[in-house]
Amino acid sequence: MKHNLPKHLHLSKLSVCILTACLSMPALAPASSVAPADTAKASLSAKNRPVLLTGEVIAKDSQVILVPPSNSSPVVLRNFVAEGSKVKKGDLVLRIETPNSSNIEQLEIGMQQTRAKADSELAKLEVTALDAEKNLVTAKAALAKALVDAALPKTQISALEFDKYQAEKERSERDLQVKQLAFDDAYTSINRKKSDADLELKKQEININYLKTQLARSEVRASQEGYVVHGYSNWRSERLEEGSSAFPGNNAGQIIGSGQMEVRAWALEADRIYLKEGLAVSLKFDALPGSEVQASIANISNAPEEHSSWGYGRYFRVDIKLPAQSNLKLVPGMSVMIEPAQSIRKTNANIPAQSKELTIEGEIQSRNITPIGPPSIPYIWQYTLAQIAPEGSAVKAGDMLAMFQAAEVPNQLASQKSQLNEKLRALEKLKLEQTEAEKAADLAVAEAHSNAEKAARKATMPKELIRRVDYDKLVIEKSLNSDLAAMSLRLRITQARARKAEKTGLETEIAMLQGKIDVLTKGQKALTVTATKPGMMIYKSNFEGEKFAAGSQVWMGLSIASVADPDKLYVSAKVPEAQSTTIKVGQSARINIPGANMTVPARVTGLGNVFHSKSTSQPIIVRDIELEFDQMPKGLKPGAAVQAILSASGSETAATGAVKK
């Protein structure tokens, strides 16, 4: 029995199996006449009915390359390693375009601004605390003086003075309590502000680390050694290349490892009871007609799962280990028909003979393609395509390819420039104010030192020449002015730190605004896309399948067109799986170009590393092949549809030159 059905017809195979089983069962007798032996025989026959499974060859140690997550969708693929490239563990395979790098710079500047603002506010609170401490020291000195006066005996002074001194003592005690509370509140505010500043800085640090983690996750590195195979876009059904648009989470390709292959099949829930681990099965490969391998089931999944590309049913995953002595040249993606050993039936069906020539559809492509898309400006998601070069036109380096418009960019740029000018004027004013404040602080320190020296000289008077009360007050004044002089130095240092922090905060705010202006200015210049090298314009389609044109709305991350190098053209074609065994590298071919009404010789230069579905609308399994012209004809354009005519037997076809029809 020749298996030549595509994977998506699995339900039809199940129907064939059920129909085969039904036809092989005897006609049902009346219920009253069915013997127990006949019932057991019918049950045994049902359990041994033929079961056919469809699967594919997979690389056992392959790594799937998934498009990294992003806050925007779709995204542009950057630094995508070329198809077939050999990579080592840890090598960069894929990176997506992300604006997180500029956001990180802005957040780091914002963190510096928060730290400077916190330092400024802390310094101001410390100045307030020093003023409170100064008032507290002054209140303590006033209380000490009041205690000296209040200690005078009532008999030595008048009753009015005695009452006055006692009242002053009570007032000084109450004033000291108030100053003590203000001092405690000042230092409590300092501690609270430090805690709040630490929390805010920790929050911003977490945000920066989060963005750095996102930036690190915007790239995919190889977890094993192997060669890279590009996948296909689920949207446009085209091969993903560097510069292509893709959605986060999509399969961008895979890294094929050392070549250890196994077979993965999918069994419907109804077929699960006929399978078990260790069951001997026969494998037949569509791409290798006549080949058959004996193997056994290694593992069956515990629960069924959906497999949308195969139908709406639920399937059990069946893993089949290939024997070590198998010498077949297997390629990932090959279709396999699996049949349990006990249900294998001998057939005399012969493999149909292949025709002498094989004609397949292809397309002219360029090996050097530069994608065209809108720039990535932070917080600008949608653009308007104002102008685009004509499709198929030849462009030179420096020519305008596309011009985008975004109304928010000039508005934001004008607003940011206005804020920047305002902050620059505020900085100049702050510098003048701080210069005056520095002079005032120096005068205050000099005055405090002068008062301390004056009080110290007064306290050196002989104790015997003045009253004891006045002498005690002079000693208190000396201690007070000495403390005030020391605090004036601390106050000047704290005020200088506050001024510096305030200036730093304003400067970081200016740097943040300047950074935003630089990003917007760069993005505004990038709205006009120019060619970096000569090539030919090729348009792409939007979500509705229509080609982009002037006036189209374009989302960030979409590629609207590309510039193809017309000097590096080749033919990309897809050969059906069942006929792929006849294609060899170096095989001669003829390329029929209907648009130019000519046929030119070519040669097969490469085979795809995997088999895959042709597209979402055509789920037949194909293999990519590349053909290069023996002599590049003139007038070819990338994107033109052609026909490749190859010898199905793999023999070299004679092709001596271009043949006009």
Buried (B, 14 or more C-beta within 10 A) or exposed (E): EBBBBBBBBBEEBBEBBBEBBEEEEEEEEEEEEEEEEEEEEBEEEBEBBBBBBBBBBBBBBBBEBBBBEBEBBBBBBBEBBEBEBEBEEEBEBBBBBBBBEBBBBBBBBBBBBBBBBBBBBBBBBBBBBBBBBBBBBBBBBBBBBBBBBBEEEEEEEEEEEBEBBBEBBEEBBEBBEEBBEBBEEBBEBBEEBBEEBEEBBEEBEEBBEEBBEBBEBBBBBBEBBBBBBBBBBEBBEEBBBBBBBBBBEBBBBBBBBEBEBBBBBBBBEEBBEBBEEEBEBBBBBBBBBEBEBEBBBBEBBEEBEEBEEBBEBBBBBBBBBBEEEBEBEBBBBBBBBBBBEEBBEEEEEEEEEBEEEBBBEBBBBBEEBBBBBBBBBBEBEEBBBBEBBEBEEBBEEEBEBBBBEBEBBEEBBEBBBEBBEEBBEEBEEBEEEBEEBBEEBEEBBEEBBEBBEEBBEBBEEEEEEEEEEEBBBBBBBBBBBBBBBBBBEBBBBBBBBBBBBBBBBBBBBBBBBBBBBEBBBEBBEBBBBEBEEBBBBBBBEBEEEEBBEEEBEBBBBBBBBBBBBBEBBBBBBBBBBBBBBBBBEEBBBBBBBEEBEBBBBBBBBBBBBBBBBBBEEEBBBBBBBBBBBBEEBEEBBBBBEBBBBBBBEBEEBEBEEBEEE
